Amino acid sequence: MRRESQPADGFAGIYNDHEENIQAGTDKGLIPLYAAESSPDEWDHFEWSFLMEAENSGDRERIGRIREWNRYYRKFGRTTMGFGFYLFRKPFAEKL
């Protein structure tokens, strides 16, 4: 997850970076086993595929929304957004 610039859309501060996501799990008592984040190429592929699918839908309202989303993605999202995958384990319960 990236957070090099903050968008001026009211959503700044609601997303965590990669380490903060891991810490959020450990703060809840979970044990991190694996964590990975998407590469910029993987994130671009996701966003542009989303736009292409909308363009092929023929739904003018949806196309307009997705085009606007893509514009914001290009302006802000490439440095502020990403996918993260996190695998945690619950601690074993102590035997009584």
Backbone as numpy.savetxt, mean C-alpha at the origin, in Angstrom:
# Nx Ny Nz CAx CAy CAz Cx Cy Cz
6.84 0.09 1.82 6.00 1.25 1.82 6.90 2.48 1.82
6.53 3.46 1.05 7.36 4.64 0.93 6.63 5.86 1.47
7.40 6.79 1.99 6.79 8.02 2.47 7.78 9.17 2.34
8.25 9.43 1.14 9.23 10.49 0.93 8.57 11.85 0.76
7.34 11.88 0.26 6.61 13.13 0.14 5.19 12.89 0.62
4.55 13.93 1.07 3.21 13.79 1.61 2.20 14.43 0.66
1.16 13.70 0.27 0.14 14.28 -0.59 -0.69 15.32 0.16
-1.18 16.29 -0.57 -2.00 17.34 0.04 -3.48 17.01 -0.15
-3.85 15.76 0.08 -5.23 15.35 -0.16 -5.97 14.98 1.12
-5.41 15.30 2.27 -6.07 14.99 3.52 -5.75 13.62 4.07
-4.98 12.81 3.36 -4.67 11.47 3.81 -3.27 11.35 4.39
-2.53 12.42 4.43 -1.18 12.37 4.99 -1.24 11.93 6.44
-0.36 11.01 6.79 -0.27 10.58 8.16 -1.12 9.37 8.53
-1.93 8.85 7.59 -2.75 7.70 7.95 -2.09 6.38 7.57
-1.00 6.45 6.83 -0.30 5.24 6.42 1.03 5.14 7.17
1.43 3.92 7.42 2.71 3.67 8.08 3.77 3.28 7.07
5.03 3.42 7.46 6.09 2.88 6.63 6.29 1.40 7.00
7.19 0.76 6.32 7.40 -0.68 6.47 7.73 -1.06 7.92
8.67 -0.37 8.52 9.05 -0.67 9.90 7.90 -0.41 10.87
7.16 0.66 10.65 6.02 0.96 11.52 4.94 -0.12 11.44
4.76 -0.70 10.27 3.80 -1.81 10.13 4.24 -3.02 10.95
5.52 -3.33 10.87 6.05 -4.46 11.65 5.91 -4.16 13.14
6.24 -2.95 13.53 6.14 -2.56 14.94 4.70 -2.61 15.43
3.75 -2.26 14.58 2.33 -2.32 14.98 1.94 -3.74 15.36
2.44 -4.73 14.61 2.16 -6.13 14.94 2.82 -6.55 16.24
4.08 -6.17 16.41 4.78 -6.56 17.63 4.18 -5.85 18.85
3.68 -4.63 18.65 3.01 -3.92 19.75 1.75 -4.65 20.21
1.17 -5.44 19.32 -0.02 -6.24 19.67 0.36 -7.62 20.20
1.65 -7.86 20.39 2.11 -9.12 20.94 2.40 -10.19 19.90
2.38 -9.84 18.61 2.66 -10.80 17.55 4.16 -10.89 17.31
4.57 -12.02 16.77 5.98 -12.26 16.47 6.16 -12.20 14.94
6.95 -11.26 14.44 7.14 -11.18 12.99 7.99 -12.35 12.49
7.52 -13.00 11.42 8.26 -14.11 10.82 8.80 -13.76 9.44
8.10 -12.88 8.73 8.51 -12.53 7.37 7.84 -11.21 7.00
8.56 -10.36 6.27 7.99 -9.11 5.77 8.68 -8.75 4.46
7.90 -8.25 3.52 8.44 -7.82 2.23 7.58 -6.67 1.72
8.20 -5.80 0.94 7.44 -4.73 0.32 7.61 -4.79 -1.19
6.63 -4.26 -1.89 6.67 -4.29 -3.35 7.77 -3.38 -3.88
8.26 -3.74 -5.05 9.24 -2.89 -5.73 8.48 -1.79 -6.48
9.14 -0.72 -6.84 8.47 0.31 -7.66 7.91 -0.27 -8.96
8.60 -1.22 -9.58 8.09 -1.84 -10.81 6.81 -2.61 -10.56
6.74 -3.35 -9.45 5.52 -4.10 -9.12 4.36 -3.15 -8.87
4.62 -2.06 -8.17 3.57 -1.09 -7.87 3.10 -0.41 -9.16
4.04 -0.02 -10.04 3.66 0.56 -11.33 2.79 -0.40 -12.12
3.18 -1.66 -12.16 2.40 -2.66 -12.90 0.97 -2.72 -12.36
0.81 -2.73 -11.06 -0.52 -2.76 -10.45 -1.33 -1.54 -10.86
-0.77 -0.35 -10.70 -1.51 0.87 -10.99 -1.88 1.00 -12.47
-0.92 0.72 -13.35 -1.22 0.86 -14.78 -2.17 -0.23 -15.27
-2.11 -1.41 -14.69 -3.08 -2.46 -15.05 -4.48 -2.06 -14.62
-4.58 -1.42 -13.46 -5.85 -0.92 -12.96 -6.45 0.09 -13.94
-5.63 0.99 -14.45 -6.08 1.97 -15.43 -6.48 1.30 -16.74
-5.66 0.39 -17.23 -5.99 -0.29 -18.50 -7.31 -1.04 -18.41
-7.54 -1.70 -17.28 -8.79 -2.44 -17.10 -9.98 -1.48 -17.14
-9.85 -0.33 -16.50 -10.92 0.66 -16.51 -11.15 1.20 -17.93
-10.06 1.49 -18.63 -10.19 2.01 -20.00 -10.95 1.03 -20.90
-10.77 -0.24 -20.66 -11.45 -1.26 -21.49 -12.88 -1.53 -21.04
-13.31 -0.95 -19.92 -14.64 -1.24 -19.39 -15.75 -0.52 -20.14
-15.44 0.63 -20.75 -16.46 1.41 -21.43 -17.31 2.26 -20.48
-17.06 2.18 -19.20 -17.80 2.94 -18.19 -17.14 4.31 -18.04
-17.75 5.32 -18.65 -17.13 6.65 -18.71 -16.90 7.25 -17.32
-17.86 7.05 -16.41 -17.69 7.60 -15.05 -16.51 6.94 -14.35
-16.44 5.63 -14.47 -15.34 4.89 -13.84 -14.00 5.29 -14.45
-13.97 5.40 -15.78 -12.73 5.79 -16.47 -12.25 7.15 -15.96
-13.18 8.09 -15.80 -12.81 9.41 -15.30 -12.22 9.35 -13.90
-12.84 8.55 -13.02 -12.33 8.41 -11.65 -10.94 7.78 -11.65
-10.76 6.73 -12.45 -9.48 6.02 -12.46 -8.40 6.88 -13.10
-8.74 7.64 -14.13 -7.75 8.54 -14.73 -7.28 9.58 -13.71
-8.23 10.12 -12.93 -7.85 11.09 -11.91 -6.98 10.41 -10.84
-7.37 9.21 -10.42 -6.57 8.46 -9.44 -5.15 8.26 -9.98
-5.05 7.88 -11.27 -3.74 7.63 -11.87 -2.89 8.90 -11.90
-3.53 10.01 -12.15 -2.81 11.29 -12.14 -2.22 11.56 -10.75
-3.02 11.34 -9.71 -2.51 11.52 -8.33 -1.44 10.49 -8.00
-1.63 9.27 -8.49 -0.61 8.25 -8.28 0.73 8.70 -8.87
0.71 9.20 -10.10 1.95 9.64 -10.74 2.56 10.83 -10.01
1.72 11.71 -9.48 2.23 12.90 -8.80 2.72 12.60 -7.38
1.98 11.79 -6.64 2.29 11.56 -5.22 2.60 10.09 -4.89
1.89 9.19 -5.50 1.90 7.80 -5.07 3.18 7.03 -5.29
3.93 7.40 -6.30 5.15 6.63 -6.58 6.15 6.71 -5.44
6.07 7.73 -4.63 7.00 7.84 -3.50 6.33 7.66 -2.15
5.02 7.51 -2.14 4.32 7.43 -0.86 3.56 6.13 -0.65
3.36 5.34 -1.71 2.52 4.15 -1.59 3.29 2.89 -1.97
2.78 1.77 -1.54 3.35 0.49 -1.89 2.58 -0.63 -1.21
2.88 -1.83 -1.58 2.28 -3.00 -0.95 3.27 -3.56 0.06
2.74 -4.06 1.13 3.56 -4.78 2.09 2.90 -6.11 2.40
3.71 -7.12 2.61 3.24 -8.45 3.01 3.88 -8.76 4.35
3.05 -9.12 5.31 3.54 -9.35 6.66 3.00 -10.67 7.19
3.89 -11.48 7.71 3.50 -12.74 8.31 3.92 -12.70 9.78
2.93 -12.84 10.64 3.16 -12.83 12.09 2.68 -14.14 12.68
3.19 -14.45 13.83 2.74 -15.62 14.57 2.29 -15.14 15.95
1.20 -15.77 16.42 0.78 -15.51 17.80 1.74 -16.27 18.71
2.08 -15.70 19.84 2.95 -16.43 20.77 2.24 -17.69 21.28
3.01 -18.71 21.57 2.44 -19.91 22.15 1.93 -19.61 23.55
0.79 -20.16 23.88 0.25 -19.98 25.22 1.06 -20.82 26.18
1.28 -20.28 27.35 2.01 -21.03 28.37 1.14 -22.17 28.87
1.75 -23.32 29.10 1.01 -24.45 29.64 0.73 -24.20 31.12
-0.47 -24.56 31.51 -0.86 -24.39 32.92 -0.41 -25.54 33.77
